[in-house]
Amino acid sequence: MNDIIAPPRPNHVMVDLETFGVQPGSVIVSIGAVAFDPVSSVAGETFYAVIDPADAQRCGLTLDAKTVLWWLGRSEAARQALTVPGMPMVAALHAFSAFWRRVGGTRFWGHGGNFDEPLLSAAYRVCGIEPPWQFYDSRCTRTIFDLAGVKPERDGGTHHNALDDAKAQADAVARAYAILRERQTPTLVKPPEAAA
């Protein structure tokens, strides 16, 4: 009887935030996420929520004027997410928690250890909600990208769209894993020919 090998479960979660500030406690305007398996490159379920900035402020999150001005220099496609009606902050956090549990999240990936996870954790705290991940689940894309010498390929979507960026970053992490695994694979060295 042949053993059936279960397909890999995409339970690492790449998260990308678009915000009106760069410090924990800043207003979050969108959350994009994709479940993926970095070893097999299998991508799973996605998550995308646009948040009402005024509601985020009512919850206690703050705007940074420099970041708001920075957004004026982004592409029209990227700014489009800022103009559609958003959902309440608390509803977005509960929806993300449900997504995390549904995919069986085990690792929280963000593009920089000092941005996505700390800002999203701060929003959970401000709203009085427990994050669904643990602090030790956090992983940083910038570190693995430096180690492997890769960058996210953002041609397939809109840069600074949270979901498109999350997908590009998940794909780049999978490529980085493959490169680093290849480097660890020992090369078989053929012994020198014996002298005749």
N, C-alpha and C positions, 0 to 999 in steps of 0.2 A: 504494500500500500504506500502510495506516494504521500510525503508530507506536504501539506499545503502551507505555503509561506504567506503570512498576512501582509498586505501592502503597508508601507509605512504610514503612520498617522501624522498628518501635519498639525502638530500641537505646539510648535514654537509660534509666537505671535509677534509680527513686526508692526510697530505702532508709529504713526507719524501724526504730529499735531501742527495745525496752523493756528497762530496765536496773535494777540495784540500786546505782546511783551515777551521778554526772554528770561525772566526770573520766575521761580516758583511763586504762585499766587497771581499770575497773569491771566487775563481773559483768554479762554480757548474758543476759537471760532469754528474749528472742525477737527474731528478725529477720524483718521483712516487707519485701517488695520487689515492684515491678511494673515491667516494661519498657514504655516508652511513647514516642511521638513527639510532642514538644510543639507542633510546627507543625500537624500534621493532627489532633491529639487522639486518635490511634489508640492504644489500649492493647493490650498483648500479654500474654505469659506472666507468671505471678505466682510468687512464692516465699514460703514461710512455714516457719520452723523454731522450735520451742520447745526451749530448752536447759536441761539440768539444772544449777541454780545450784551445787550441791555439786561437780559435775564442773568447772565453770568456775573455782571456787575452787581445786580441786586443780591446775588448769593455771597458777595464779598470779594470777588476777583477784581483786579485792577487793570486799567489801560496804561500803556506806555506810549506817549506821544511820538517818540522817535520811531517806534515800530509801526505805528499807524501810518506815519509819513512814508516809511520804507515800503509799505504795501502799495502806495501810489505809483511806485516805479516798477511794479511787477506786471506781468502780461495781463491783458483783459481776461483771458481764459482763467488765469489763477485768481483774479479778483472776483470772478463771477460767483464763487462760493460765498463771498462776503455779502452779496446782495440778495440772495434767496432767503425766504423766511426760515429761521432756524427754530430748533426745538428748545425747550427749557434745559438748563444745565443738568439738573438732577435727573431728568428723564434720559438724557444722553449718557450719563454715567451708569445708570441702571441698565440701559441697553448694552453698553460695552461690557459690563459685568456678566450679563446673560450670554453675550457672545463668547467671552473668555471661558465660561463654564461649559458652554455647548461644545466648543472645540477641544476641551480638556487642556487648556493652556498650561504650559510648563515653563516657558521662558518668555520674558518680555524684552524684545529687542527695540532699541531706539537709536536714532542717528546722532549719537553723542551721549555719553553717560550723564551729562549735566543738563540735558534738555527734556526730551519727551517723558521719560519716567518721572523725574522730579516734578515737572509741571503738572502732569496728570495726577500724581499722588497728592500734590498740594490741593488740586481742585476737589478730589475726594474728601480730604480733611476739612476744607472750608465748608463743604456741603454735608458733613457729618456722616459720610458713607465709608465703609471699610473697603479698600481696594481688594479685588479678587486674587491678586498675585502677592507674593512675599517679596521683601526687599532683596533677598538673595537670588531671585529669579531674573534680575535685571542683567541685560547684556548690551554691549556697545558695538555698533557697526564700525565706527571710525577706527577702533583698535584692530579688528580683524581685517578691514580693508587695507590698512597700513601694512600689516603682516603679509598679506597675500598680494599686495600691489594691484588691487582692483578698485574700480569706481562704479557707482550705480549708472546704468545706461537709461537716461531719462527721455530718450527720443520717442518712446511708445506712448507717452501720456503728457499731461500738463505738469510742468515743474511747479511746485508749491500748491498742487492739489493733493490733499492729505492721502487719499487712497492711491492715486497714481504713484506718489513718492514711496508709500509703503510697499507697493508691488515691486518697484524698481530696486529698492533696498533689500527686499527679501531675495530677489533673484541674484543680486550681487553677493549676498552672504552665502548662498548656495555655491556660487562660482568660487568664492574664497575658500570654502570648505574643501572643494575638489582640488584646488591648487595646493592647499596645505597638506591634504592627505597624500597627494602625489609626492610632495617633498619628503614625507615620512616613509614612503615605500622604499625599502632597501634595493639598491641596484645590484643585480647579479654581475659580478666581475669575472670574466673568463680568465682562468689561470693562463700564465704565459706558456707558449708551446715548449715542450721539452726539447732540449738541444738534441739534434740527431747525431 
